[in-house]
Amino acid sequence: MKNIVKFLRRSQEFDWTQDQLAERVGVSRATISAIENGASTSIEIGIRIANAFNRDPREIFFADDVAHSLHERPKEYT
């Protein structure tokens, strides 16, 4: 699953290590690494990650086909 977890984690606003995010979310560093590399996660963990960043989960997680279809939309729909 595509996501911007790594982007947010490394942003100036947060600048967290994987360990720091994992601690805030209550998962292992390996789980954060897997998610950043596209592994699927549970809704519960996705919500906890979104809460850590104070964002809506839909801003962070998206399916490949959804992201692609939004990019391919004709201008009349954007």
N, CA, C and O of each residue as an XYZ file, in Angstrom:
312
protein
N       0.841     -1.173      0.000
C       0.000      0.000      0.000
C       0.884      1.233      0.000
O       1.823      1.339      0.790
N       0.582      2.148     -0.876
C       1.345      3.396     -0.951
C       1.026      4.264      0.267
O      -0.095      4.267      0.775
N       2.038      4.996      0.716
C       1.834      5.887      1.856
C       2.952      6.927      1.882
O       3.949      6.819      1.167
N       2.757      7.925      2.721
C       3.767      8.971      2.884
C       4.318      8.975      4.315
O       4.726     10.020      4.822
N       4.329      7.818      4.955
C       4.804      7.725      6.338
C       6.254      8.185      6.433
O       6.585      9.006      7.288
N       7.121      7.669      5.569
C       8.547      8.046      5.631
C       8.722      9.538      5.380
O       9.509     10.199      6.058
N       7.988     10.065      4.405
C       8.060     11.494      4.105
C       7.695     12.321      5.335
O       8.414     13.255      5.690
N       6.584     11.985      5.988
C       6.162     12.731      7.175
C       7.155     12.553      8.319
O       7.514     13.514      8.999
N       7.587     11.331      8.517
C       8.501     11.033      9.626
C       9.792     11.826      9.507
O      10.337     12.274     10.516
N      10.288     12.004      8.291
C      11.554     12.689      8.087
C      11.396     14.185      7.822
O      12.389     14.888      7.634
N      10.161     14.675      7.806
C       9.913     16.095      7.525
C      10.440     16.985      8.647
O      10.700     16.516      9.754
N      10.593     18.263      8.349
C      11.050     19.216      9.366
C      10.082     19.290     10.539
O      10.484     19.526     11.678
N       8.804     19.085     10.245
C       7.787     19.165     11.291
C       7.974     18.084     12.356
O       7.710     18.323     13.535
N       8.430     16.890     11.944
C       8.551     15.786     12.885
C       9.993     15.341     13.092
O      10.446     15.278     14.235
N      10.730     15.030     12.027
C      12.123     14.595     12.102
C      12.322     13.482     13.136
O      13.171     13.583     14.022
N      11.524     12.421     13.003
C      11.586     11.276     13.913
C      12.341     10.130     13.269
O      12.358      9.992     12.046
N      12.962      9.311     14.097
C      13.522      8.054     13.629
C      12.391      7.033     13.552
O      11.296      7.265     14.064
N      12.665      5.908     12.910
C      11.667      4.841     12.891
C      11.369      4.381     14.315
O      10.220      4.084     14.643
N      12.392      4.320     15.159
C      12.189      3.920     16.555
C      11.264      4.889     17.289
O      10.398      4.462     18.053
N      11.441      6.175     17.064
C      10.601      7.168     17.738
C       9.143      7.048     17.296
O       8.237      7.106     18.126
N       8.915      6.881     15.998
C       7.544      6.716     15.522
C       6.963      5.420     16.053
O       5.814      5.390     16.493
N       7.732      4.361     16.017
C       7.262      3.063     16.516
C       6.831      3.160     17.975
O       5.808      2.593     18.361
N       7.600      3.870     18.777
C       7.258      4.034     20.190
C       5.948      4.812     20.352
O       5.114      4.450     21.181
N       5.768      5.859     19.579
C       4.540      6.660     19.650
C       3.311      5.853     19.221
O       2.218      6.026     19.759
N       3.515      4.971     18.244
C       2.401      4.203     17.691
C       2.157      2.917     18.481
O       1.048      2.381     18.475
N       3.194      2.426     19.162
C       3.061      1.195     19.940
C       3.303     -0.066     19.123
O       2.683     -1.104     19.355
N       4.225      0.046     18.153
C       4.605     -1.100     17.329
C       6.126     -1.182     17.286
O       6.813     -0.335     17.856
N       6.647     -2.193     16.617
C       8.097     -2.332     16.506
C       8.645     -1.461     15.380
O       7.911     -1.036     14.488
N       9.945     -1.206     15.440
C      10.602     -0.471     14.370
C      10.483     -1.233     13.062
O      10.326     -0.630     12.000
N      10.557     -2.554     13.132
C      10.433     -3.380     11.928
C       9.064     -3.194     11.273
O       8.955     -3.226     10.047
N       8.019     -3.002     12.080
C       6.679     -2.757     11.533
C       6.653     -1.436     10.779
O       6.104     -1.361      9.680
N       7.234     -0.405     11.355
C       7.290      0.902     10.680
C       8.070      0.777      9.377
O       7.647      1.312      8.352
N       9.188      0.088      9.402
C       9.987     -0.116      8.205
C       9.187     -0.823      7.116
O       9.220     -0.424      5.952
N       8.476     -1.863      7.499
C       7.673     -2.615      6.528
C       6.576     -1.730      5.923
O       6.339     -1.771      4.715
N       5.920     -0.943      6.754
C       4.858     -0.049      6.264
C       5.447      0.974      5.301
O       4.877      1.225      4.239
N       6.577      1.564      5.659
C       7.222      2.546      4.780
C       7.604      1.934      3.434
O       7.669      2.636      2.424
N       7.854      0.639      3.423
C       8.229     -0.048      2.191
C       7.038     -0.650      1.459
O       7.211     -1.443      0.534
N       5.815     -0.272      1.874
C       4.625     -0.654      1.128
C       3.825     -1.815      1.658
O       2.837     -2.210      1.040
N       4.224     -2.381      2.795
C       3.451     -3.479      3.369
C       2.095     -2.962      3.849
O       1.972     -1.819      4.289
N       1.105     -3.803      3.757
C      -0.216     -3.440      4.271
C      -0.175     -3.445      5.794
O       0.659     -4.108      6.411
N      -1.082     -2.700      6.371
C      -1.185     -2.664      7.822
C      -2.653     -2.684      8.205
O      -3.532     -2.504      7.363
N      -2.904     -2.903      9.475
C      -4.290     -2.921      9.946
C      -4.839     -1.499      9.997
O      -4.093     -0.522     10.039
N      -6.133     -1.419      9.993
C      -6.782     -0.111     10.112
C      -6.396      0.537     11.438
O      -6.153      1.742     11.503
N      -6.343     -0.265     12.479
C      -5.999      0.269     13.804
C      -4.613      0.912     13.808
O      -4.446      2.020     14.318
N      -3.630      0.233     13.252
C      -2.280      0.804     13.216
C      -2.241      2.017     12.294
O      -1.568      3.002     12.598
N      -2.948      1.958     11.181
C      -3.018      3.113     10.289
C      -3.582      4.335     10.982
O      -3.093      5.448     10.787
N      -4.600      4.133     11.782
C      -5.197      5.248     12.531
C      -4.228      5.763     13.585
O      -4.117      6.973     13.783
N      -3.530      4.866     14.260
C      -2.554      5.306     15.266
C      -1.419      6.100     14.633
O      -0.950      7.086     15.203
N      -0.977      5.668     13.450
C       0.060      6.424     12.734
C      -0.485      7.801     12.355
O       0.190      8.811     12.549
N      -1.684      7.841     11.823
C      -2.298      9.116     11.452
C      -2.426     10.032     12.670
O      -2.163     11.231     12.574
N      -2.824      9.480     13.797
C      -2.938     10.280     15.026
C      -1.585     10.823     15.470
O      -1.499     11.955     15.947
N      -0.529     10.029     15.318
C       0.811     10.482     15.699
C       1.209     11.714     14.883
O       1.874     12.618     15.389
N       0.793     11.734     13.619
C       1.099     12.863     12.743
C      -0.004     13.923     12.738
O       0.099     14.930     12.037
N      -1.059     13.690     13.525
C      -2.198     14.611     13.577
C      -2.773     14.854     12.179
O      -3.035     15.990     11.783
N      -2.962     13.746     11.438
C      -3.497     13.800     10.081
C      -4.642     12.810      9.926
O      -4.786     11.884     10.724
N      -5.440     13.007      8.915
C      -6.468     12.049      8.532
C      -5.756     10.870      7.866
O      -4.857     11.091      7.055
N      -6.125      9.632      8.180
C      -5.459      8.486      7.544
C      -5.497      8.540      6.019
O      -4.581      8.045      5.362
N      -6.537      9.131      5.453
C      -6.646      9.218      3.991
C      -5.581     10.123      3.387
O      -5.299     10.038      2.192
N      -4.988     10.989      4.202
C      -3.896     11.828      3.720
C      -2.582     11.067      3.662
O      -1.647     11.487      2.981
N      -2.509      9.951      4.374
C      -1.260      9.215      4.526
C      -1.233      7.930      3.707
O      -0.219      7.601      3.093
N      -2.346      7.208      3.700
C      -2.413      5.896      3.058
C      -3.331      5.941      1.850
O      -4.410      6.531      1.907
N      -2.906      5.318      0.751
C      -3.747      5.252     -0.431
C      -3.347      4.046     -1.267
O      -2.192      3.620     -1.256
N      -4.304      3.514     -1.980
C      -4.066      2.358     -2.844
C      -3.426      2.817     -4.146
O      -3.679      3.926     -4.617
N      -2.598      1.958     -4.721
C      -1.914      2.285     -5.971
C      -2.883      2.706     -7.058
O      -2.664      3.714     -7.729
N      -3.952      1.944     -7.239
C      -4.875      2.251     -8.325
C      -5.620      3.565     -8.095
O      -5.966      4.247     -9.059
N      -5.869      3.928     -6.853
C      -6.528      5.202     -6.559
C      -5.597      6.362     -6.880
O      -6.006      7.331     -7.520
N      -4.367      6.267     -6.446
C      -3.402      7.326     -6.718
C      -3.204      7.481     -8.216
O      -3.130      8.602     -8.720
N      -3.119      6.381     -8.923
C      -2.938      6.425    -10.373
C      -4.160      7.039    -11.052
O      -4.019      7.863    -11.955
N      -5.343      6.647    -10.628
C      -6.555      7.165    -11.274
C      -6.735      8.653    -10.997
O      -7.249      9.375    -11.851
N      -6.332      9.119     -9.847
C      -6.424     10.553     -9.555
C      -5.457     11.333    -10.436
O      -5.766     12.438    -10.883
N      -4.306     10.763    -10.678
C      -3.312     11.414    -11.517
C      -3.773     11.465    -12.977
O      -3.465     12.418    -13.693
N      -4.490     10.468    -13.405
C      -4.929     10.354    -14.792
C      -6.256     11.061    -15.072
O      -6.704     11.059    -16.218
N      -6.892     11.657    -14.087
C      -8.188     12.314    -14.269
C      -8.134     13.423    -15.281
O      -7.176     14.196    -15.294
N      -9.134     13.528    -16.133
C      -9.183     14.668    -17.059
C      -9.287     15.981    -16.278
O      -9.806     16.002    -15.162
N      -8.802     17.056    -16.856
C      -8.787     18.345    -16.174
C     -10.157     18.823    -15.741
O     -10.268     19.564    -14.764
N     -11.197     18.418    -16.440
C     -12.537     18.871    -16.070
C     -12.974     18.364    -14.703
O     -13.913     18.903    -14.118
N     -12.300     17.325    -14.178
C     -12.654     16.773    -12.868
C     -11.728     17.235    -11.763
O     -11.943     16.874    -10.606
N     -10.723     18.006    -12.067
C      -9.788     18.440    -11.030
C     -10.030     19.851    -10.604
O      -9.323     20.364     -9.736
